[in-house]
Amino acid sequence: MKEKSTFQEFENTYHPHARRKLLPVWIKIFIWIFIIMGTIAVFLPLTGLFSNDTNLSIYGIESTQIYSPAGIFIISILVFKGIVAYGLWFEQEWAPKAAIADAGLGIAICVIMMLVIPFTVDHITFTIRFELVPLYFYFKKMRQIQNIWESV
């Protein structure tokens, strides 16, 4: 007969990095890319004090000035993506919900930049946003693992 430990409730049943194992390799690669980009984005406003020309672009939004509405919006997106990447890598409970919001925001911005802006702004032309492909699979994967992530 196996004896039960009286301290069983205090034993650690959580396995380190169990949540991280739910993420496919391609998402782990993007996590590190966006951790680095998010960190750089935090310091971009400081570089704007010394340089007027900085090329910023994400999801079809482009800016050459940090202190323009488009530049601030791009920096905000990059910082948000960095925070989400940090949450996923360090297995925060809120991370899948933030990742789903991140993917949804990215898809919405790409669709707007592809289908609305070219027909309302003269100097912007129609382009197909290929970012939609990984964003779709990212959204789908995060929805798939959200419940498992939260129960681990």
Disulfide bonds with the S-S distance in Angstrom:
none
